[in-house]
Amino acid sequence: MADDALPELSALVRLQLDERQWKKIEAFLVAERFGRPPKNDRVFVEAVLWWRWTGVPWRDLSPAFGPWKTVFKRFDRWSKSGKWLRLFEALRTDRDDEWHSIDSTINRAHQHAAGG
């Protein structure tokens, strides 16, 4: 898929990244690039995020992202080579404190708070 396929993709599935977030990831990927350039890094990253967001099996990946097996093989290569870890480490240095997640298991009320 070419870069111009992104609007077409966004019409079919909900995209996870805004332009600001994508630029941070893209800068990392350009610095890490070697060998044959990929067809479209953004579509691949969006496919992985969509897969994690929906929790579907790889075989049920939306056809808008291309063949599921191609996406899986690339995901697997990145995992085995440590590229995902390096990406997360690079993004961790530029934290965005807009959103925080608190594990609900630590939010406990006293046992007498439940009564009326």
C-alpha positions, 0 to 999 in steps of 0.5 A, spaced: 500 500 500 502 506 498 502 512 502 496 515 499 492 509 501 491 512 508 485 515 507 482 509 504 484 505 510 481 510 515 475 509 511 475 502 513 478 501 520 479 506 526 486 509 526 489 509 532 495 514 531 494 521 530 499 525 525 504 527 531 504 520 534 506 517 527 511 522 526 515 520 533 514 513 530 516 514 523 523 518 526 525 512 529 523 507 523 527 512 519 533 511 523 533 504 524 532 502 516 536 498 513 535 493 507 529 494 502 525 499 504 518 497 506 511 498 502 508 502 508 510 502 515 504 506 517 499 501 515 503 496 518 503 499 525 496 501 524 495 494 523 498 491 529 495 497 534 488 495 531 490 487 532 491 489 539 486 494 540 480 489 538 484 482 540 482 478 534 486 472 532 491 474 526 487 470 521 481 475 522 485 482 521 482 486 517 483 486 509 484 493 509 491 492 512 493 487 507 494 479 507 494 477 515 500 473 514 504 478 511 503 483 517 504 477 522 511 475 519 513 482 519 510 483 527 514 476 528 521 479 525 520 485 529 519 481 535 525 477 534 530 482 532 528 486 538 525 492 534 519 493 538 523 493 544 527 499 541 521 503 539 518 502 546 524 505 549 525 510 544 518 513 545 519 512 553 524 518 553 518 522 550 513 521 555 506 524 554 502 525 560 496 527 557 493 520 559 494 515 565 492 509 567 491 506 574 490 499 575 483 498 578 485 492 583 489 498 587 482 502 588 479 499 594 474 501 599 473 500 606 468 494 607 463 499 610 463 503 604 458 499 600 452 499 605 447 504 605 
